[in-house]
Amino acid sequence: MPKPLFPLGGKPMIWHQLQALSEVSDCTEVFLIGFWPEETFAAFVNESNIEFKDHFNVRYLREWQELGTGGGTYHFRDLIAKGSPTAFFVIHSDIACAFPLNDLRSFHERHRGVGTIQAARVNKDVAHKYGCIVSNENALAIHYAEKPDSFVSDLVSTGVYLFDVSLFSEIKAIMDSHYYKQLASEEIGFDEEILRLEQDVIRPLADAQKMYVFETDVPWRPIKSAGSALPANALYLGQYQSKQSKLLYSEPAESESDHAEIIQPVTIDPSATISKGCKIGPFVSIGPNVVIKEGARIAHSIIQRNTVVEAHGCIVYSIIGARCRLAPWARVEGQPFTGDESAPTQSGICILDSNNNKEKVLVAASTSQLIVYSGSMTDGISEIGRVDVNGRVIGIDKIIFQTHESLLLTLDHPQAQLVILSLSYENGVIKHIVECTKMLVETTGEPSYEYCNSIVNKSTQIGVSHLWQGQLHAFKLSYDDRRKTHIIDGRNSQIDHSVILSMAFLATDKDEKPTLCRLVQSADVDNPLLVFEHLICKEDYVDISQTVLRIETQCPSAQKIVAVEGKKRAVLVIGAFGCEYYEIPKKDLKGVRRKSSTTVTSPQVVDMEHLSVKSPMAAVRGYTAVNDSCTAWLVGDEKGDIYYISISNFLEITLVGNSSVASTLQHLGSGFLFLGSQNEDSKLLVVQTNPVRIVELEKYTNLAPVSDMALTHPDGIQGQLVIYDIPNGLYGTFDESVAYQDVRRDMPTLSVVSSGGRHVERKETEIDFVSVSEDLESVLVVGVEGLVLHQKGQRRNLHKPEHAATYAILDDNHIVYTTWTDYSVNIVDSRSNELIYSCKSRDDTPLLSLLVENKVVLAGSADGSLYAFRFDEHLKSVDIQTVAIGSTAVGLTRSNDGLIFALCDVPSIVTLDNTRLRYSSININYINGLTSYKTNDMVNYVFVQNDQLKFSRILSTENRVHIHSIEMGADVPRQVAYKEDSCVKLLDSNYEQLAQMEMEKDEIVSVVESLSIANMEVFVVGTYYNNETEGTEEATKGRFIILLVKDDKFIIASSFLVPGCVYAVCGIDQKLAVAVNYQVRVYDIESIRDDTYKMRFIASYGNAFVVVSLTSVGKILVVADFLKSAIYLQLDTERGALTQVGYDTAQRWSSLVVALDDGNEETFTTLGADIRFHLFALDRTSSGITSRTLAQLPDNVSAIERAKTRSGDKLQPLAIYGTSAGAICALASADSSYEGLNGGRVKVRQEVGTRQDQNVVDGDILSAHDDELQRLL
């Protein structure tokens, strides 16, 4: 239903404008202008011509495309000007108002300007949401601003205008003017066919002082959102009550006991049935054929046609869509809207549509099965059948034919293929039929894992599949009604050999061919490309045209593209750290049919204007459109954060929530979204705006991880079918361990706590938190009503502190808790409920977890730190010790064997003695949860890691450990200096200053190195110039300086400017390598006279994002690229070239590399660090570059050196590193033959679910070797 026909006050929205126009004398024609099909308004136009035949004639004029209000008015100017009218009204359909049109006409006739704007005063806080007008004392408009960013005026347009016929000549002049041409060149997404009335016409007319303002105080309501319909409905019902009471419901003549209680104002269609005992009103509109059964209560609501409200239902501040059925005693309740008549209502209104009465059926596609579940609100979820699939399911699409729906499955194993599958449910049994299959590659007999993705254009049933190396397969889906068979027609079309990242079909006009947009990574450009082709569909084949356009994005980390359906030829690029939005002009997509399926010459790469925005978003995992126009999107990243992306005149990204990992997001319709997570917290959500936030409606467990989803209605199921894909993830390890085959996969896990062998009594109440102390035989239960302490068979009710976040039992007489307001640790006497001590955490950091060990309170913070609070009851003091473990929130848990685990991005085993905290990092990153149990006197650990449930006999540090031994209290010196470092100082061995060289104005030192090049000892200084005054972030100018030291003074031997920041320098083959922004340059140093050197350029390499670190061995240069990990370059001095000879294939954001030079450039190792706090090693061999992670570190690494050792040490050093937090640390490997570390443990050092045994060292015994670890420092 189009918005103008939505019922308000029992009448279509646009009827109220016609009613107001019928009271204007000499009004003879009413034109309804829009781009909907004529049949949509045919019935309304016929009824209106009958109702208003004595006043005017009503016609519907359809635009050939959406032209905008100004464009539609100008397009039909000949019809409007027919009969030589003196003036004409322009009224927007999406407003509710009393419409004082005769007063507006009288005002307009007095001044006779080009036009008059009906205006109203609104609250200053919301004025920027409308068109704001500035007028003088003569009511002459002198300025108009449509939805300005800041306050302009509280006088706004109400969407009602009266124009002189001379408007058309003014529009022609505007379109021919410099203003309109400048607007077309400056505004992104400008479409010359669309003419906006307010921005493109009224604004220049107001600037030319040709518009007047008629200010009125009549009630007025904009209807810009679904929730706005309720206050607009109330406005019209209020008008009926005061002026047109005949339009309100008239109670029947029967006795009062025979009908419902009606509280006016209320409209009820005569065909509706209202049972006795109901209470209806105030401000209620009930549509045709609605049935309201006995005892129902409805107020401030709209009930649309053919809806049934069962007995005793309650509906308040809600809109119920057509053909809904509400169960008995159902309650649908929104929130009251604001009393401000002009404030737009965005949220608080509950909107229910007919899809909500459908039975839900869930089908999960695992590696080789479709698992079908039925679900209801009362019975929960239960399995009703399974379907075997001969292959691994990668994607699922719903395909709608004329008479039925089917599923299109895409498989990549054992062969890449398409499968059309139909499902039905008969006599309690799920049945399926494989309708058609299509191989995407030639069958070789060997399994294939080449398939990546496929998409289908639902309007044309044309699709495209792509394999990894750029091979595209175009196909068309059809159904032969005579033969009752499905058909997949298509052919392979090799376009190029680029890596395809994502694909989308763009929304286009009807006269355009289907347009495919691909996001590819090509070797000839730095950033991902947008590549556009047309699909050519003939009777006997479907093919892909040659590439018609290539655009280089400015987003190096772009991963996904999606079509914006509400805009023509619009595409949204989504990537880590930023997004971009493009609208492609129609003229730029002119293409021709391919002459063959072979590779053709690609068009030149171009730049195009676009919108862009930066964000902290990590790699994209799941995404979905939030509305039908696809101008709002919800995106989940690999960290579990959920972002809301809105597209208007600018791009905006808002963080709205989080989950463990949102692997799939799917819009289910009617504003409902399903978030499929990989850690048992899948959710049903709804998005609210103003402000933007997500509201969780339901939460599901054991339904994840989800990788693809579709909605369909199979035969025999009267409802909605949800299909999603579950690869072997969460439950995969159950199959691989015979010890756990008895565990039911679909059984939820419950924890049972006992104290001294006695079960804690069960109470029906909401439990927020439970803390258990087995040593003290105590259990603390935190409920909504208060605290209950079960201690040695006794029970005590305690006062619940305000703002408490988490709790723990300290001893027999004390309880400790943290707060979420002032981030403090508080100790309470459990006997008297008296607060006896409180202290804040260090650095004012939130504390999220508590655990007590030997009367010492351990607290995990939100920033990755662990605190130890030692309470002295007599001195009333707390001694706080701190250790930094990781960078994410720390959760604390104790295993069955007494080990304490700190869970964060660097999970660790924690020990505590009288002097300090110790910890050893586990060789498994990102553990989300951990517990343990005993079998045959052996401890078994169960943990969630990488979204998989795993079992292990020993959680270990493998054979590696790192310790913090020297706390510097400040940043360890790094290569890139701070902005205030604008000089270079020369110090002696006692750190006394000998000399200082000042930099130029706005010049900042970025790197200082001491190098030995060509038998010369030199200092190399790199700088950049601060260009904040120019408004740009990237440095565009820097300087490279070579310094000598003589007589304790600096001598500048060489200096020259470079086009950017000097990030790093190093020596290579007696030459000098310099990193400038994205380039690496190599120079030879030549002495031309005493103390003066000349720099001779040799070679350069420019295919990097940002070069942040350099190191070399022989003629091999290792480059740390911020977005491309490490690149290996070989210097050829004779040819003057730097040639890439290898790279790290791991996806890292490298920050530092240091090569371990053993004199052999063919085989050597490079130590590296990335911004995710990983320390890694790269091994160069004859077969290529291999990468291995050495450790997950607690902080950013700012410097690395190769660790040296003495002979006889049992710990083999790997590296000494410095961190940004001011600590120098050692990373070591325990000797595998070390007696006592390995004895008797090899047999149990095997993680269940992995194929390779690992020689590991139990983390709780590493602290015994502190002396040897200290020697490394």
Secondary structure in CASP SS format (residue, H / E / C, confidence):
PFRMAT SS
TARGET T0000
AUTHOR 0000-0000-0000
METHOD secondary structure of the structure
MODEL  1
M C 1.00
P C 1.00
K H 1.00
P H 1.00
L H 1.00
F C 1.00
P E 1.00
L E 1.00
G C 1.00
G C 1.00
K E 1.00
P E 1.00
M C 1.00
I C 1.00
W H 1.00
H H 1.00
Q H 1.00
L H 1.00
Q H 1.00
A H 1.00
L H 1.00
S C 1.00
E C 1.00
V C 1.00
S C 1.00
D C 1.00
C C 1.00
T C 1.00
E E 1.00
V E 1.00
F E 1.00
L E 1.00
I E 1.00
G E 1.00
F C 1.00
W C 1.00
P C 1.00
E H 1.00
E H 1.00
T H 1.00
F H 1.00
A H 1.00
A H 1.00
F H 1.00
V H 1.00
N H 1.00
E H 1.00
S H 1.00
N H 1.00
I H 1.00
E H 1.00
F C 1.00
K C 1.00
D C 1.00
H C 1.00
F C 1.00
N E 1.00
V E 1.00
R E 1.00
Y E 1.00
L E 1.00
R E 1.00
E C 1.00
W C 1.00
Q C 1.00
E C 1.00
L C 1.00
G H 1.00
T H 1.00
G H 1.00
G H 1.00
G H 1.00
T H 1.00
Y H 1.00
H H 1.00
F C 1.00
R H 1.00
D H 1.00
L H 1.00
I H 1.00
A H 1.00
K C 1.00
G C 1.00
S C 1.00
P C 1.00
T C 1.00
A E 1.00
F E 1.00
F E 1.00
V E 1.00
I E 1.00
H C 1.00
S C 1.00
D C 1.00
I E 1.00
A E 1.00
C E 1.00
A C 1.00
F C 1.00
P C 1.00
L H 1.00
N H 1.00
D H 1.00
L H 1.00
R H 1.00
S H 1.00
F H 1.00
H H 1.00
E H 1.00
R H 1.00
H H 1.00
R C 1.00
G C 1.00
V C 1.00
G E 1.00
T E 1.00
I E 1.00
Q E 1.00
A E 1.00
A E 1.00
R E 1.00
V C 1.00
N C 1.00
K C 1.00
D C 1.00
V C 1.00
A H 1.00
H H 1.00
K H 1.00
Y C 1.00
G E 1.00
C E 1.00
I E 1.00
V E 1.00
S E 1.00
N C 1.00
E C 1.00
N C 1.00
A C 1.00
L E 1.00
A E 1.00
I E 1.00
H E 1.00
Y E 1.00
A E 1.00
E E 1.00
K C 1.00
P C 1.00
D C 1.00
S C 1.00
F C 1.00
V C 1.00
S C 1.00
D C 1.00
L E 1.00
V E 1.00
S E 1.00
T E 1.00
G E 1.00
V E 1.00
Y E 1.00
L E 1.00
F E 1.00
D E 1.00
V C 1.00
S C 1.00
L H 1.00
F H 1.00
S H 1.00
E H 1.00
I H 1.00
K H 1.00
A H 1.00
I H 1.00
M H 1.00
D H 1.00
S C 1.00
H H 1.00
Y H 1.00
Y H 1.00
K H 1.00
Q H 1.00
L H 1.00
A H 1.00
S H 1.00
E H 1.00
E C 1.00
I C 1.00
G C 1.00
F C 1.00
D C 1.00
E C 1.00
E C 1.00
I C 1.00
L C 1.00
R C 1.00
L H 1.00
E H 1.00
Q H 1.00
D H 1.00
V H 1.00
I H 1.00
R H 1.00
P H 1.00
L H 1.00
A H 1.00
D H 1.00
A C 1.00
Q C 1.00
K C 1.00
M E 1.00
Y E 1.00
V E 1.00
F E 1.00
E E 1.00
T C 1.00
D C 1.00
V C 1.00
P C 1.00
W E 1.00
R E 1.00
P E 1.00
I C 1.00
K C 1.00
S C 1.00
A H 1.00
G H 1.00
S H 1.00
A H 1.00
L H 1.00
P H 1.00
A H 1.00
N H 1.00
A H 1.00
L H 1.00
Y H 1.00
L H 1.00
G H 1.00
Q H 1.00
Y H 1.00
Q H 1.00
S H 1.00
K H 1.00
Q C 1.00
S H 1.00
K H 1.00
L H 1.00
L C 1.00
Y C 1.00
S C 1.00
E C 1.00
P C 1.00
A C 1.00
E C 1.00
S C 1.00
E H 1.00
S H 1.00
D H 1.00
H C 1.00
A C 1.00
E E 1.00
I E 1.00
I C 1.00
Q C 1.00
P C 1.00
V E 1.00
T E 1.00
I E 1.00
D C 1.00
P C 1.00
S C 1.00
A C 1.00
T E 1.00
I E 1.00
S C 1.00
K C 1.00
G C 1.00
C C 1.00
K E 1.00
I E 1.00
G C 1.00
P C 1.00
F C 1.00
V E 1.00
S E 1.00
I E 1.00
G C 1.00
P C 1.00
N C 1.00
V C 1.00
V E 1.00
I E 1.00
K C 1.00
E C 1.00
G C 1.00
A C 1.00
R E 1.00
I E 1.00
A E 1.00
H C 1.00
S E 1.00
I E 1.00
I E 1.00
Q C 1.00
R C 1.00
N C 1.00
T C 1.00
V E 1.00
V E 1.00
E C 1.00
A C 1.00
H C 1.00
G C 1.00
C E 1.00
I E 1.00
V E 1.00
Y C 1.00
S E 1.00
I E 1.00
I E 1.00
G C 1.00
A C 1.00
R C 1.00
C C 1.00
R E 1.00
L E 1.00
A C 1.00
P C 1.00
W C 1.00
A C 1.00
R E 1.00
V E 1.00
E E 1.00
G C 1.00
Q C 1.00
P C 1.00
F C 1.00
T C 1.00
G C 1.00
D C 1.00
E C 1.00
S C 1.00
A C 1.00
P C 1.00
T C 1.00
Q C 1.00
S C 1.00
G C 1.00
I C 1.00
C E 1.00
I E 1.00
L E 1.00
D C 1.00
S H 1.00
N H 1.00
N H 1.00
N H 1.00
K C 1.00
E E 1.00
K E 1.00
V E 1.00
L E 1.00
V E 1.00
A E 1.00
A E 1.00
S C 1.00
T C 1.00
S C 1.00
Q E 1.00
L E 1.00
I E 1.00
V E 1.00
Y E 1.00
S E 1.00
G E 1.00
S E 1.00
M C 1.00
T C 1.00
D C 1.00
G E 1.00
I E 1.00
S E 1.00
E E 1.00
I E 1.00
G E 1.00
R E 1.00
V E 1.00
D E 1.00
V C 1.00
N C 1.00
G C 1.00
R C 1.00
V E 1.00
I E 1.00
G E 1.00
I E 1.00
D E 1.00
K E 1.00
I E 1.00
I E 1.00
F C 1.00
Q C 1.00
T C 1.00
H C 1.00
E E 1.00
S E 1.00
L E 1.00
L E 1.00
L E 1.00
T E 1.00
L E 1.00
D C 1.00
H C 1.00
P C 1.00
Q C 1.00
A C 1.00
Q E 1.00
L E 1.00
V E 1.00
I E 1.00
L E 1.00
S E 1.00
L E 1.00
S E 1.00
Y E 1.00
E E 1.00
N C 1.00
G C 1.00
V E 1.00
I E 1.00
K E 1.00
H E 1.00
I E 1.00
V E 1.00
E E 1.00
C E 1.00
T E 1.00
K E 1.00
M E 1.00
L C 1.00
V C 1.00
E C 1.00
T C 1.00
T C 1.00
G C 1.00
E C 1.00
P C 1.00
S C 1.00
Y C 1.00
E C 1.00
Y E 1.00
C E 1.00
N E 1.00
S E 1.00
I E 1.00
V E 1.00
N E 1.00
K C 1.00
S C 1.00
T C 1.00
Q C 1.00
I E 1.00
G E 1.00
V E 1.00
S E 1.00
H E 1.00
L E 1.00
W C 1.00
Q C 1.00
G C 1.00
Q E 1.00
L E 1.00
H E 1.00
A E 1.00
F E 1.00
K E 1.00
L E 1.00
S E 1.00
Y E 1.00
D E 1.00
D C 1.00
R C 1.00
R C 1.00
K C 1.00
T E 1.00
H E 1.00
I E 1.00
I E 1.00
D E 1.00
G E 1.00
R E 1.00
N E 1.00
S E 1.00
Q E 1.00
I C 1.00
D C 1.00
H C 1.00
S C 1.00
V E 1.00
I E 1.00
L E 1.00
S E 1.00
M E 1.00
A E 1.00
F E 1.00
L C 1.00
A C 1.00
T C 1.00
D C 1.00
K C 1.00
D C 1.00
E C 1.00
K C 1.00
P C 1.00
T E 1.00
L E 1.00
C E 1.00
R E 1.00
L E 1.00
V E 1.00
Q E 1.00
S C 1.00
A C 1.00
D C 1.00
V C 1.00
D C 1.00
N C 1.00
P C 1.00
L E 1.00
L E 1.00
V E 1.00
F E 1.00
E E 1.00
H E 1.00
L E 1.00
I E 1.00
C E 1.00
K C 1.00
E C 1.00
D C 1.00
Y C 1.00
V E 1.00
D E 1.00
I E 1.00
S C 1.00
Q C 1.00
T C 1.00
V C 1.00
L E 1.00
R E 1.00
I E 1.00
E E 1.00
T C 1.00
Q C 1.00
C C 1.00
P C 1.00
S C 1.00
A E 1.00
Q E 1.00
K E 1.00
I E 1.00
V E 1.00
A E 1.00
V C 1.00
E C 1.00
G C 1.00
K C 1.00
K C 1.00
R C 1.00
A E 1.00
V E 1.00
L E 1.00
V E 1.00
I E 1.00
G E 1.00
A C 1.00
F C 1.00
G E 1.00
C E 1.00
E E 1.00
Y E 1.00
Y E 1.00
E E 1.00
I C 1.00
P C 1.00
K H 1.00
K H 1.00
D H 1.00
L H 1.00
K C 1.00
G C 1.00
V C 1.00
R C 1.00
R C 1.00
K C 1.00
S C 1.00
S C 1.00
T C 1.00
T C 1.00
V C 1.00
T C 1.00
S C 1.00
P C 1.00
Q C 1.00
V E 1.00
V E 1.00
D C 1.00
M C 1.00
E C 1.00
H C 1.00
L E 1.00
S E 1.00
V E 1.00
K E 1.00
S C 1.00
P C 1.00
M C 1.00
A C 1.00
A C 1.00
V E 1.00
R E 1.00
G E 1.00
Y E 1.00
T E 1.00
A E 1.00
V C 1.00
N C 1.00
D C 1.00
S C 1.00
C C 1.00
T C 1.00
A E 1.00
W E 1.00
L E 1.00
V E 1.00
G E 1.00
D E 1.00
E C 1.00
K C 1.00
G C 1.00
D E 1.00
I E 1.00
Y E 1.00
Y E 1.00
I E 1.00
S E 1.00
I E 1.00
S C 1.00
N C 1.00
F C 1.00
L E 1.00
E E 1.00
I E 1.00
T E 1.00
L E 1.00
V E 1.00
G E 1.00
N E 1.00
S C 1.00
S C 1.00
V C 1.00
A E 1.00
S E 1.00
T E 1.00
L E 1.00
Q E 1.00
H E 1.00
L E 1.00
G E 1.00
S C 1.00
G C 1.00
F E 1.00
L E 1.00
F E 1.00
L E 1.00
G E 1.00
S E 1.00
Q C 1.00
N C 1.00
E C 1.00
D C 1.00
S E 1.00
K E 1.00
L E 1.00
L E 1.00
V E 1.00
V E 1.00
Q E 1.00
T C 1.00
N C 1.00
P C 1.00
V C 1.00
R E 1.00
I E 1.00
V E 1.00
E E 1.00
L E 1.00
E E 1.00
K E 1.00
Y E 1.00
T C 1.00
N C 1.00
L C 1.00
A C 1.00
P C 1.00
V C 1.00
S C 1.00
D C 1.00
M E 1.00
A E 1.00
L E 1.00
T E 1.00
H C 1.00
P C 1.00
D E 1.00
G C 1.00
I C 1.00
Q C 1.00
G E 1.00
Q E 1.00
L E 1.00
V E 1.00
I E 1.00
Y E 1.00
D E 1.00
I C 1.00
P C 1.00
N C 1.00
G C 1.00
L C 1.00
Y C 1.00
G H 1.00
T H 1.00
F H 1.00
D H 1.00
E C 1.00
S C 1.00
V H 1.00
A H 1.00
Y H 1.00
Q C 1.00
D C 1.00
V C 1.00
R C 1.00
R C 1.00
D C 1.00
M C 1.00
P C 1.00
T C 1.00
L C 1.00
S C 1.00
V C 1.00
V C 1.00
S E 1.00
S E 1.00
G C 1.00
G C 1.00
R E 1.00
H E 1.00
V C 1.00
E C 1.00
R C 1.00
K C 1.00
E C 1.00
T C 1.00
E C 1.00
I E 1.00
D E 1.00
F E 1.00
V E 1.00
S E 1.00
V E 1.00
S E 1.00
E C 1.00
D C 1.00
L C 1.00
E C 1.00
S E 1.00
V E 1.00
L E 1.00
V E 1.00
V E 1.00
G E 1.00
V C 1.00
E C 1.00
G C 1.00
L E 1.00
V E 1.00
L E 1.00
H E 1.00
Q E 1.00
K C 1.00
G C 1.00
Q E 1.00
R E 1.00
R E 1.00
N E 1.00
L E 1.00
H C 1.00
K C 1.00
P C 1.00
E C 1.00
H C 1.00
A E 1.00
A E 1.00
T E 1.00
Y E 1.00
A E 1.00
I E 1.00
L E 1.00
D E 1.00
D C 1.00
N C 1.00
H E 1.00
I E 1.00
V E 1.00
Y E 1.00
T E 1.00
T E 1.00
W C 1.00
T C 1.00
D C 1.00
Y C 1.00
S E 1.00
V E 1.00
N E 1.00
I E 1.00
V E 1.00
D E 1.00
S C 1.00
R C 1.00
S C 1.00
N C 1.00
E E 1.00
L E 1.00
I E 1.00
Y E 1.00
S E 1.00
C E 1.00
K E 1.00
S C 1.00
R H 1.00
D H 1.00
D H 1.00
T C 1.00
P C 1.00
L E 1.00
L E 1.00
S E 1.00
L E 1.00
L E 1.00
V E 1.00
E E 1.00
N C 1.00
K C 1.00
V E 1.00
V E 1.00
L E 1.00
A E 1.00
G E 1.00
S E 1.00
A C 1.00
D C 1.00
G C 1.00
S E 1.00
L E 1.00
Y E 1.00
A E 1.00
F E 1.00
R E 1.00
F E 1.00
D E 1.00
E C 1.00
H C 1.00
L C 1.00
K C 1.00
S E 1.00
V E 1.00
D E 1.00
I E 1.00
Q E 1.00
T E 1.00
V E 1.00
A E 1.00
I C 1.00
G C 1.00
S C 1.00
T C 1.00
A C 1.00
V C 1.00
G E 1.00
L E 1.00
T E 1.00
R E 1.00
S C 1.00
N C 1.00
D C 1.00
G C 1.00
L C 1.00
I E 1.00
F E 1.00
A E 1.00
L E 1.00
C C 1.00
D C 1.00
V C 1.00
P C 1.00
S E 1.00
I E 1.00
V E 1.00
T E 1.00
L E 1.00
D C 1.00
N C 1.00
T C 1.00
R C 1.00
L E 1.00
R E 1.00
Y E 1.00
S E 1.00
S E 1.00
I C 1.00
N C 1.00
I C 1.00
N C 1.00
Y C 1.00
I E 1.00
N E 1.00
G E 1.00
L E 1.00
T E 1.00
S E 1.00
Y E 1.00
K E 1.00
T E 1.00
N C 1.00
D C 1.00
M E 1.00
V E 1.00
N E 1.00
Y E 1.00
V E 1.00
F E 1.00
V E 1.00
Q E 1.00
N C 1.00
D C 1.00
Q E 1.00
L E 1.00
K E 1.00
F E 1.00
S E 1.00
R C 1.00
I C 1.00
L C 1.00
S E 1.00
T C 1.00
E C 1.00
N C 1.00
R E 1.00
V E 1.00
H E 1.00
I E 1.00
H E 1.00
S E 1.00
I E 1.00
E E 1.00
M C 1.00
G C 1.00
A C 1.00
D C 1.00
V C 1.00
P C 1.00
R C 1.00
Q C 1.00
V C 1.00
A C 1.00
Y C 1.00
K C 1.00
E C 1.00
D C 1.00
S C 1.00
C E 1.00
V E 1.00
K E 1.00
L E 1.00
L E 1.00
D C 1.00
S C 1.00
N C 1.00
Y C 1.00
E C 1.00
Q E 1.00
L E 1.00
A E 1.00
Q E 1.00
M E 1.00
E E 1.00
M C 1.00
E C 1.00
K C 1.00
D C 1.00
E E 1.00
I E 1.00
V E 1.00
S E 1.00
V E 1.00
V E 1.00
E E 1.00
S E 1.00
L E 1.00
S E 1.00
I E 1.00
A C 1.00
N C 1.00
M E 1.00
E E 1.00
V E 1.00
F E 1.00
V E 1.00
V E 1.00
G E 1.00
T E 1.00
Y E 1.00
Y E 1.00
N C 1.00
N C 1.00
E H 1.00
T H 1.00
E H 1.00
G C 1.00
T C 1.00
E C 1.00
E C 1.00
A C 1.00
T C 1.00
K C 1.00
G E 1.00
R E 1.00
F E 1.00
I E 1.00
I E 1.00
L E 1.00
L E 1.00
V E 1.00
K E 1.00
D C 1.00
D C 1.00
K E 1.00
F E 1.00
I E 1.00
I E 1.00
A E 1.00
S E 1.00
S E 1.00
F E 1.00
L E 1.00
V E 1.00
P C 1.00
G C 1.00
C C 1.00
V E 1.00
Y E 1.00
A E 1.00
V E 1.00
C E 1.00
G E 1.00
I E 1.00
D C 1.00
Q C 1.00
K E 1.00
L E 1.00
A E 1.00
V E 1.00
A E 1.00
V E 1.00
N C 1.00
Y C 1.00
Q E 1.00
V E 1.00
R E 1.00
V E 1.00
Y E 1.00
D E 1.00
I E 1.00
E E 1.00
S E 1.00
I E 1.00
R E 1.00
D C 1.00
D C 1.00
T E 1.00
Y E 1.00
K E 1.00
M E 1.00
R E 1.00
F E 1.00
I E 1.00
A E 1.00
S E 1.00
Y E 1.00
G C 1.00
N C 1.00
A C 1.00
F C 1.00
V C 1.00
V E 1.00
V E 1.00
S E 1.00
L E 1.00
T E 1.00
S E 1.00
V E 1.00
G C 1.00
K C 1.00
I E 1.00
L E 1.00
V E 1.00
V E 1.00
A E 1.00
D E 1.00
F C 1.00
L C 1.00
K C 1.00
S E 1.00
A E 1.00
I E 1.00
Y E 1.00
L E 1.00
Q E 1.00
L E 1.00
D E 1.00
T C 1.00
E C 1.00
R C 1.00
G C 1.00
A E 1.00
L E 1.00
T E 1.00
Q E 1.00
V E 1.00
G E 1.00
Y E 1.00
D C 1.00
T C 1.00
A C 1.00
Q C 1.00
R C 1.00
W C 1.00
S E 1.00
S E 1.00
L E 1.00
V E 1.00
V E 1.00
A E 1.00
L E 1.00
D C 1.00
D C 1.00
G C 1.00
N C 1.00
E C 1.00
E C 1.00
T C 1.00
F E 1.00
T E 1.00
T E 1.00
L E 1.00
G E 1.00
A E 1.00
D E 1.00
I C 1.00
R C 1.00
F C 1.00
H E 1.00
L E 1.00
F E 1.00
A E 1.00
L E 1.00
D E 1.00
R E 1.00
T E 1.00
S C 1.00
S C 1.00
G E 1.00
I E 1.00
T E 1.00
S E 1.00
R E 1.00
T E 1.00
L E 1.00
A E 1.00
Q E 1.00
L C 1.00
P C 1.00
D C 1.00
N C 1.00
V E 1.00
S E 1.00
A E 1.00
I E 1.00
E E 1.00
R E 1.00
A C 1.00
K C 1.00
T C 1.00
R C 1.00
S C 1.00
G C 1.00
D C 1.00
K C 1.00
L E 1.00
Q E 1.00
P E 1.00
L E 1.00
A E 1.00
I E 1.00
Y E 1.00
G E 1.00
T E 1.00
S C 1.00
A C 1.00
G C 1.00
A E 1.00
I E 1.00
C E 1.00
A E 1.00
L E 1.00
A E 1.00
S E 1.00
A E 1.00
D C 1.00
S C 1.00
S C 1.00
Y C 1.00
E C 1.00
G C 1.00
L C 1.00
N C 1.00
G C 1.00
G C 1.00
R C 1.00
V H 1.00
K H 1.00
V H 1.00
R C 1.00
Q C 1.00
E E 1.00
V E 1.00
G C 1.00
T C 1.00
R C 1.00
Q C 1.00
D C 1.00
Q C 1.00
N C 1.00
V C 1.00
V C 1.00
D E 1.00
G H 1.00
D H 1.00
I H 1.00
L H 1.00
S H 1.00
A H 1.00
H H 1.00
D H 1.00
D H 1.00
E H 1.00
L H 1.00
Q H 1.00
R H 1.00
L C 1.00
L C 1.00
END
